[in-house]
Amino acid sequence: MLRRHARAACTVLAAAGMALAGLQSGSAGAAPQPSDLTPPSTVRTAAPAPKTAAEALGADAAQPEVLRAMQRDLGLTRTQALTRLANEAEAGATAARLRQGLGAAFAGAWVDGTEAGTLTVATTRPADAAAIRATGAKARLVTHGLTALERAKEALDRAATAEAPVRYVDVRANVLVVEETKAGAGARLVAATGVPRDLVRVVSTSEAPRPLYDIRGGDAYYMGGGGRCSVGFAVTRGTTQGFATAGHCGRAGTTTSGFNQVSQGSFQGSIFPGNDMAWVAANSSWTSTPYVKGAGGANVQVTGSVLQPVGASICRSGSTTGWHCGTVQQHNTSVTYPEGTISGVTRTTVCAEPGDSGGSYISGSQAQGVTSGGSGNCSSGGTTFFQPLNPLLQNYGLTLRTTGSDPGPGPGDPEPGGTWAAGKVYTAGDVVTYGGASYRCIQGHQAQTGWEPPNVPALWGRM
């Protein structure tokens, strides 16, 4: 566990997860106009055209701090950064639709290219290639389905030790990767679990990941028992203000003070290991705001929480190292720290250092998650892992503070005429009703007013 000087430095980060807009199944044409001969009583106002993924998730409205960080760390121009965000959003929605359609044959999806202009979708079934190409994506035929590889990873997770600290599915290579810090540890783990050796590639690494210790996202906070962490994202639960952060920063009941050392609140729930999630309820002196701390202290807006695909650009805000960007490498990664194993985290190329734990990851304007740990540093580069935000919101019944829209009723409150509810966290495959029709969730997200199923085909498909 990383400690900054004598303290457990938890970097509090306001995660402004900026997610790119997701792909839409088709572009909306001009709405038909009523005939000049139509009686006034029968003229109907055309329904608003459904939003594209990029429009719904604000990919074209990325803030200057995010674009500058992408230009610096990914070597892009401003135009390329904006194009990349839009392409990533569309690719995420297309990949999500294909995953539902391909079922067990689906073997992963990822984006490539400077502007993320190429989406590749892998399948174990040759007959799927035409359907994949029809969406504009490239098709790749592979041996193992994603579900089979993830089940094998779960078997390794149950027996893993700190000598084989990281396990994940590399969808590009169609293989389960085990990182070992001691020669032979990976092979022993595979043999002990009975996982077929042809599913696994063992990679040696010299550095083991560790938690990165140190109510606007990115601001520091201090724990009553000592140590510093970072705010991830501002949230509410009913009328209670607070923030999401990393579980290793504190346990339920741990008191906190803010960046200014003023009494702030206390941890209401915390999970670590297993996951790395927690939330802090603030007292009446503190108000949750829909921002993450950007370069020079500027506010960066958070507009939603749609998780982005492998290969997508992502930026991190931390109280130690500030803004840094990179790309998503793998979702559903498992990491074994000295304190135990955590599962379901995302692996990235973004650097971090002690004091950056708990801080925010953003893609575009979509909140992605809170910093868990990593290896390396921001001088020579490194690898980091974040706890995805949506499972955290769902687990504690929290509502993410966002800009530009009313979050709507609290989690679970149904909308008139259907079961869809603003404020509720939905995962891919969930089915709701709205306006007399049924819809299946395509991409996991926390619902908000303006993201009703008929309006956002990047997130919902009509059944």
C-alpha positions as CSV (number, residue, x, y, z in Angstrom):
1,M,0.0,0.0,0.0
2,L,1.6,3.3,-1.1
3,R,2.3,5.8,1.6
4,R,3.3,9.3,1.0
5,H,6.1,10.2,3.5
6,A,4.8,8.8,6.8
7,R,1.2,8.9,5.7
8,A,-1.0,6.6,3.8
9,A,-1.3,9.0,0.9
10,C,-4.7,8.6,-0.7
11,T,-5.1,10.7,-3.7
12,V,-8.6,11.9,-3.8
13,L,-9.8,12.4,-7.1
14,A,-12.7,13.7,-8.5
15,A,-13.4,11.5,-11.2
16,A,-14.8,13.2,-14.0
17,G,-15.4,10.4,-16.3
18,M,-15.9,11.7,-19.6
19,A,-17.5,9.2,-21.8
20,L,-17.7,9.5,-25.5
21,A,-21.0,9.4,-27.2
22,G,-22.1,5.9,-28.2
23,L,-23.0,4.8,-31.7
24,Q,-26.4,5.0,-33.0
25,S,-28.0,2.5,-35.2
26,G,-28.7,5.0,-37.8
27,S,-28.7,8.7,-38.5
28,A,-31.9,10.6,-38.2
29,G,-33.2,12.1,-41.4
30,A,-35.5,15.2,-41.8
31,A,-38.8,14.8,-40.0
32,P,-41.7,14.5,-42.5
33,Q,-43.7,17.7,-42.9
34,P,-47.5,17.8,-42.7
35,S,-49.2,18.5,-46.0
36,D,-50.5,22.0,-46.6
37,L,-53.9,20.5,-47.1
38,T,-53.9,18.7,-43.7
39,P,-56.7,20.2,-41.4
40,P,-55.1,22.0,-38.5
41,S,-56.8,19.7,-36.0
42,T,-54.8,16.7,-37.4
43,V,-51.4,18.3,-37.6
44,R,-49.1,16.7,-35.0
45,T,-45.8,18.0,-33.7
46,A,-43.0,15.7,-34.8
47,A,-41.3,13.9,-32.0
48,P,-37.7,15.0,-31.4
49,A,-35.1,13.0,-33.3
50,P,-33.3,10.4,-31.1
51,K,-29.9,11.6,-30.0
52,T,-26.7,10.1,-31.3
53,A,-24.4,8.6,-28.8
54,A,-22.0,11.6,-29.2
55,E,-24.9,14.0,-28.7
56,A,-26.3,12.2,-25.7
57,L,-23.0,11.9,-23.9
58,G,-21.6,15.3,-24.8
59,A,-18.6,14.1,-26.7
60,D,-18.5,17.4,-28.7
61,A,-18.5,19.4,-25.5
62,A,-15.3,18.1,-23.8
63,Q,-13.7,20.8,-21.7
64,P,-10.4,22.5,-22.6
65,E,-8.6,20.9,-19.7
66,V,-9.4,17.4,-21.0
67,L,-8.6,18.2,-24.6
68,R,-5.2,19.8,-23.6
69,A,-4.3,16.7,-21.5
70,M,-5.2,14.4,-24.5
71,Q,-3.1,16.5,-26.8
72,R,-0.1,16.3,-24.4
73,D,-0.3,12.7,-23.5
74,L,-1.7,11.1,-26.6
75,G,0.0,13.4,-29.2
76,L,-3.2,14.6,-30.7
77,T,-4.4,17.9,-32.1
78,R,-7.5,19.5,-30.7
79,T,-9.5,18.4,-33.7
80,Q,-8.2,14.8,-33.4
81,A,-9.1,14.7,-29.7
82,L,-12.7,15.8,-30.4
83,T,-13.0,13.3,-33.3
84,R,-11.6,10.5,-31.2
85,L,-14.1,11.1,-28.4
86,A,-17.0,11.0,-30.8
87,N,-15.7,7.8,-32.5
88,E,-15.1,6.1,-29.2
89,A,-18.7,6.9,-28.2
90,E,-20.1,5.5,-31.3
91,A,-17.9,2.4,-31.2
92,G,-19.0,1.7,-27.6
93,A,-22.6,1.6,-28.6
94,T,-22.0,-0.5,-31.7
95,A,-19.9,-3.0,-29.8
96,A,-22.6,-3.2,-27.0
97,R,-25.3,-4.0,-29.6
98,L,-23.2,-6.7,-31.3
99,R,-22.3,-8.3,-27.9
100,Q,-26.0,-8.8,-27.2
101,G,-26.6,-10.2,-30.7
102,L,-23.6,-12.5,-30.8
103,G,-24.2,-14.1,-27.4
104,A,-21.7,-16.7,-26.3
105,A,-19.7,-16.3,-29.6
106,F,-18.8,-12.7,-28.7
107,A,-15.0,-12.6,-27.9
108,G,-14.4,-8.9,-27.2
109,A,-14.2,-5.5,-29.0
110,W,-11.7,-2.7,-29.2
111,V,-10.9,0.5,-31.0
112,D,-7.6,1.4,-32.9
113,G,-6.1,4.4,-34.7
114,T,-5.1,7.9,-33.8
115,E,-8.7,9.0,-33.9
116,A,-10.1,5.6,-32.7
117,G,-11.6,5.3,-36.2
118,T,-11.5,1.5,-36.4
119,L,-13.7,-0.8,-34.3
120,T,-12.8,-4.5,-34.3
121,V,-15.3,-7.1,-32.9
122,A,-14.1,-10.7,-32.3
123,T,-16.3,-13.8,-32.6
124,T,-15.8,-17.6,-32.5
125,R,-18.5,-18.1,-35.2
126,P,-17.5,-17.6,-38.8
127,A,-21.2,-16.9,-39.8
128,D,-21.1,-13.7,-37.7
129,A,-18.6,-11.9,-39.8
130,A,-21.1,-10.4,-42.3
131,A,-23.3,-9.0,-39.5
132,I,-20.3,-7.4,-37.8
133,R,-19.1,-5.8,-41.1
134,A,-22.5,-4.5,-41.8
135,T,-22.2,-2.2,-38.8
136,G,-18.9,-0.7,-40.2
137,A,-16.7,-2.7,-37.8
138,K,-14.0,-5.2,-38.7
139,A,-14.6,-8.8,-37.9
140,R,-12.0,-11.1,-36.3
141,L,-12.5,-14.9,-36.0
142,V,-10.9,-16.3,-32.8
143,T,-10.8,-19.6,-30.9
144,H,-12.1,-18.6,-27.4
145,G,-15.3,-16.7,-26.4
146,L,-15.0,-13.9,-23.9
147,T,-17.3,-15.7,-21.4
148,A,-15.1,-18.8,-21.5
149,L,-11.9,-16.8,-20.9
150,E,-13.5,-14.8,-18.0
151,R,-14.7,-18.0,-16.3
152,A,-11.1,-19.3,-16.5
153,K,-9.9,-16.1,-15.0
154,E,-12.3,-16.5,-12.1
155,A,-10.8,-19.9,-11.3
156,L,-7.3,-18.3,-11.2
157,D,-8.6,-15.4,-9.1
158,R,-9.7,-17.8,-6.4
159,A,-6.2,-19.3,-6.0
160,A,-4.0,-16.3,-6.8
161,T,-1.3,-15.0,-4.5
162,A,0.8,-11.8,-4.6
163,E,3.4,-13.6,-6.7
164,A,0.9,-13.6,-9.6
165,P,-0.8,-10.3,-8.8
166,V,-2.7,-9.4,-12.0
167,R,-5.0,-11.4,-14.2
168,Y,-7.0,-10.1,-17.2
169,V,-8.4,-11.1,-20.6
170,D,-6.5,-9.5,-23.5
171,V,-9.3,-9.4,-26.1
172,R,-6.9,-8.3,-28.9
173,A,-4.8,-11.5,-28.4
174,N,-7.8,-13.7,-27.3
175,V,-5.8,-15.0,-24.3
176,L,-5.9,-14.9,-20.5
177,V,-2.9,-13.0,-19.2
178,V,-1.2,-13.7,-15.8
179,E,1.5,-11.3,-14.6
180,E,4.0,-12.8,-12.3
181,T,6.6,-11.1,-10.0
182,K,8.4,-14.4,-9.3
183,A,9.5,-16.8,-12.0
184,G,7.3,-19.9,-12.2
185,A,4.4,-18.4,-10.1
186,G,2.1,-18.1,-13.1
187,A,2.7,-21.7,-14.2
188,R,2.1,-23.0,-10.7
189,L,-1.1,-21.0,-10.5
190,V,-2.4,-22.4,-13.8
191,A,-1.5,-26.0,-12.8
192,A,-3.1,-25.7,-9.4
193,T,-6.4,-24.6,-10.8
194,G,-6.6,-27.0,-13.8
195,V,-7.2,-24.1,-16.3
196,P,-6.1,-25.3,-19.8
197,R,-2.6,-24.0,-20.5
198,D,-3.5,-23.0,-24.0
199,L,-5.8,-20.3,-22.6
200,V,-3.1,-18.5,-20.7
201,R,0.0,-16.4,-21.4
202,V,2.3,-15.7,-18.5
203,V,4.1,-12.3,-18.4
204,S,6.9,-11.4,-16.1
205,T,6.8,-8.0,-14.3
206,S,9.3,-6.3,-12.0
207,E,6.7,-4.2,-10.1
208,A,3.6,-5.3,-8.2
209,P,0.6,-3.0,-8.1
210,R,-0.2,-1.3,-4.8
211,P,-2.9,1.1,-3.6
212,L,-2.1,4.8,-4.3
213,Y,-2.9,6.6,-1.1
214,D,-3.1,10.4,-0.8
215,I,-16.1,17.8,-2.6
216,R,-15.0,18.6,-5.9
217,G,-13.4,15.7,-7.5
218,G,-9.7,15.7,-7.2
219,D,-9.6,17.7,-4.0
220,A,-7.7,16.1,-1.1
221,Y,-9.4,14.9,2.1
222,Y,-7.9,13.5,5.3
223,M,-8.9,10.5,7.4
224,G,-9.3,10.8,11.1
225,G,-6.9,7.9,11.7
226,G,-4.2,9.6,9.6
227,G,-3.6,9.6,5.8
228,R,-4.8,11.5,2.8
229,C,-6.9,10.5,-0.1
230,S,-8.7,12.1,-3.1
231,V,-12.3,12.7,-3.8
232,G,-13.6,10.7,-6.7
233,F,-17.1,12.0,-7.7
234,A,-19.7,14.1,-5.9
235,V,-22.9,12.1,-5.2
236,T,-26.1,12.4,-3.3
237,R,-28.3,9.9,-1.5
238,G,-31.7,11.4,-1.0
239,T,-30.9,14.8,0.7
240,T,-27.5,13.7,1.9
241,Q,-24.4,15.2,0.1
242,G,-21.2,13.2,-0.2
243,F,-18.7,11.6,-2.6
244,A,-17.5,8.3,-4.0
245,T,-13.9,7.2,-3.4
246,A,-11.7,4.2,-3.0
247,G,-12.5,1.5,-0.3
248,H,-8.9,1.2,0.8
249,C,-8.9,4.8,2.0
250,G,-11.1,4.1,5.1
251,R,-13.6,1.9,6.8
252,A,-17.3,2.6,7.8
253,G,-17.2,5.1,10.6
254,T,-13.8,6.7,9.7
255,T,-14.2,10.5,10.0
256,T,-12.9,12.9,7.3
257,S,-11.8,16.5,7.0
258,G,-11.7,18.4,3.7
259,F,-8.8,19.9,1.7
260,N,-9.0,22.9,4.1
261,Q,-8.9,20.7,7.2
262,V,-12.5,21.6,8.1
263,S,-14.6,18.8,9.5
264,Q,-16.3,17.1,6.5
265,G,-18.1,13.8,7.3
266,S,-17.6,10.1,7.6
267,F,-17.4,6.9,5.6
268,Q,-20.8,5.3,5.4
269,G,-19.7,2.1,3.5
270,S,-16.5,0.6,2.4
271,I,-15.4,-2.6,0.6
272,F,-11.7,-3.6,0.3
273,P,-10.5,-6.1,-0.7
274,G,-13.0,-7.9,-3.0
275,N,-13.8,-4.5,-4.6
276,D,-12.2,-1.1,-3.9
277,M,-15.3,1.2,-3.4
278,A,-16.5,3.5,-0.6
279,W,-18.6,6.6,-0.1
280,V,-18.5,9.4,2.4
281,A,-21.5,11.3,3.7
282,A,-20.7,15.0,4.2
283,N,-22.1,17.3,6.9
284,S,-24.2,20.4,6.3
285,S,-21.1,22.6,5.6
286,W,-20.4,20.7,2.4
287,T,-22.3,20.6,-0.9
288,S,-21.8,18.1,-3.7
289,T,-20.9,19.8,-7.1
290,P,-20.9,18.1,-10.5
291,Y,-17.2,18.9,-11.2
292,V,-13.8,17.4,-11.1
293,K,-10.7,19.5,-10.4
294,G,-8.9,20.2,-13.6
295,A,-5.6,21.8,-14.5
296,G,-4.9,25.0,-12.7
297,G,-7.9,24.4,-10.4
298,A,-10.5,24.8,-13.2
299,N,-13.8,22.9,-13.0
300,V,-14.3,20.0,-15.4
301,Q,-18.0,19.0,-15.9
302,V,-19.4,15.5,-15.3
303,T,-22.4,14.7,-17.4
304,G,-22.9,10.9,-17.0
305,S,-21.3,7.6,-16.3
306,V,-21.2,5.4,-19.5
307,L,-18.2,3.1,-19.5
308,Q,-16.0,3.3,-22.6
309,P,-14.6,0.4,-24.6
310,V,-11.1,-1.1,-24.7
311,G,-8.7,1.2,-26.6
312,A,-10.7,4.4,-25.7
313,S,-8.9,7.5,-24.4
314,I,-9.2,8.2,-20.7
315,C,-7.9,10.9,-18.4
316,R,-7.2,10.9,-14.6
317,S,-7.2,13.7,-12.1
318,G,-5.1,13.3,-8.9
319,S,-4.0,15.5,-6.1
320,T,-0.4,14.5,-6.5
321,T,0.2,14.4,-10.2
322,G,-2.7,16.4,-11.7
323,W,-4.1,15.6,-15.1
324,H,-2.7,12.7,-17.2
325,C,-4.2,10.7,-20.0
326,G,-3.8,7.3,-21.7
327,T,-6.0,4.5,-23.0
328,V,-8.2,1.7,-21.6
329,Q,-6.3,-1.7,-21.8
330,Q,-8.7,-4.2,-20.3
331,H,-11.9,-4.3,-18.3
332,N,-12.8,-6.9,-15.6
333,T,-9.2,-7.2,-14.4
334,S,-8.3,-8.9,-11.1
335,V,-5.4,-7.5,-9.0
336,T,-3.9,-9.1,-5.9
337,Y,-2.5,-6.5,-3.5
338,P,-0.8,-7.4,-0.2
339,E,-4.1,-6.8,1.5
340,G,-6.0,-9.2,-0.8
341,T,-7.6,-9.5,-4.2
342,I,-9.9,-7.1,-5.9
343,S,-11.9,-8.0,-9.1
344,G,-13.8,-6.1,-11.8
345,V,-11.3,-3.2,-12.1
346,T,-10.2,-1.6,-15.4
347,R,-6.5,-1.6,-16.4
348,T,-5.1,1.6,-18.1
349,T,-1.9,3.1,-19.4
350,V,-2.4,6.3,-17.4
351,C,0.3,7.0,-14.8
352,A,-0.2,7.7,-11.1
353,E,1.8,8.1,-8.0
354,P,1.2,7.9,-4.2
355,G,-1.5,10.3,-3.2
356,D,-3.6,9.7,-6.4
357,S,-5.8,7.0,-4.9
358,G,-9.5,7.5,-4.9
359,G,-9.3,10.1,-7.7
360,S,-11.3,10.3,-10.8
361,Y,-11.0,8.8,-14.3
362,I,-13.0,10.5,-17.1
363,S,-13.5,10.0,-20.8
364,G,-15.0,13.0,-22.5
365,S,-17.5,14.1,-19.9
366,Q,-18.4,10.7,-18.6
367,A,-17.3,9.5,-15.2
368,Q,-15.5,6.2,-15.5
369,G,-14.2,5.2,-12.0
370,V,-12.0,5.9,-9.0
371,T,-8.3,5.2,-8.8
372,S,-7.4,2.0,-7.0
373,G,-3.7,1.4,-7.5
374,G,-1.0,0.7,-10.0
375,S,2.8,0.5,-10.6
376,G,5.4,2.9,-12.1
377,N,5.2,6.7,-12.0
378,C,4.6,9.7,-14.0
379,S,8.2,10.3,-14.9
380,S,8.9,6.9,-16.6
381,G,5.3,5.8,-17.2
382,G,3.1,3.2,-15.5
383,T,0.0,1.1,-15.3
384,T,-3.0,1.9,-13.1
385,F,-6.3,0.3,-12.2
386,F,-9.7,2.0,-11.5
387,Q,-12.8,0.7,-9.7
388,P,-15.7,1.3,-12.2
389,L,-18.2,3.9,-10.9
390,N,-21.5,2.4,-11.8
391,P,-21.2,-0.7,-9.6
392,L,-20.3,1.7,-6.7
393,L,-23.3,3.9,-7.3
394,Q,-25.6,0.8,-7.5
395,N,-24.2,-0.9,-4.4
396,Y,-24.8,2.1,-2.2
397,G,-27.9,3.6,-3.9
398,L,-26.1,6.8,-4.8
399,T,-26.9,9.4,-7.5
400,L,-24.0,10.9,-9.4
401,R,-24.0,14.7,-9.5
402,T,-24.1,15.8,-13.2
403,T,-24.4,19.2,-15.0
404,G,-27.1,20.2,-17.5
405,S,-29.9,18.0,-16.3
406,D,-32.1,17.2,-13.4
407,P,-31.1,13.8,-12.0
408,G,-34.8,13.0,-11.6
409,P,-36.3,10.9,-8.9
410,G,-34.1,8.8,-6.6
411,P,-33.0,5.3,-7.6
412,G,-35.9,3.0,-8.1
413,D,-38.7,5.6,-8.4
414,P,-40.6,4.6,-11.5
415,E,-41.6,7.0,-14.3
416,P,-45.3,7.3,-15.2
417,G,-46.2,4.7,-17.7
418,G,-43.3,2.4,-17.2
419,T,-40.6,0.9,-15.1
420,W,-37.7,3.0,-16.3
421,A,-36.5,5.4,-13.6
422,A,-34.1,8.4,-13.6
423,G,-31.4,7.9,-11.0
424,K,-31.3,4.1,-11.3
425,V,-28.1,2.3,-12.4
426,Y,-28.8,-0.1,-15.4
427,T,-26.4,-2.8,-16.7
428,A,-26.3,-4.2,-20.2
429,G,-29.2,-6.6,-20.7
430,D,-31.6,-5.0,-18.2
431,V,-35.2,-4.7,-19.5
432,V,-37.5,-1.8,-18.8
433,T,-40.8,-0.5,-20.1
434,Y,-41.5,3.1,-21.1
435,G,-44.4,4.7,-22.9
436,G,-46.0,1.3,-23.5
437,A,-42.9,-0.3,-25.1
438,S,-40.1,-2.5,-23.8
439,Y,-36.4,-1.7,-24.1
440,R,-33.2,-3.6,-23.4
441,C,-30.2,-1.7,-22.0
442,I,-27.2,-1.8,-24.4
443,Q,-24.5,0.0,-22.3
444,G,-24.4,0.3,-18.5
445,H,-25.1,3.8,-17.1
446,Q,-27.0,5.7,-14.4
447,A,-30.2,7.0,-15.9
448,Q,-31.0,10.7,-15.9
449,T,-33.7,13.0,-17.3
450,G,-33.2,13.4,-21.0
451,W,-31.9,9.8,-21.3
452,E,-35.3,8.2,-21.6
453,P,-35.1,5.0,-23.7
454,P,-36.8,6.3,-26.9
455,N,-34.4,9.3,-26.9
456,V,-31.0,7.5,-26.6
457,P,-30.6,4.5,-28.9
458,A,-26.9,4.4,-27.9
459,L,-28.1,3.2,-24.5
460,W,-31.4,1.4,-25.2
461,G,-32.7,-0.9,-27.9
462,R,-36.5,-1.3,-28.4
463,M,-37.6,-4.9,-28.2
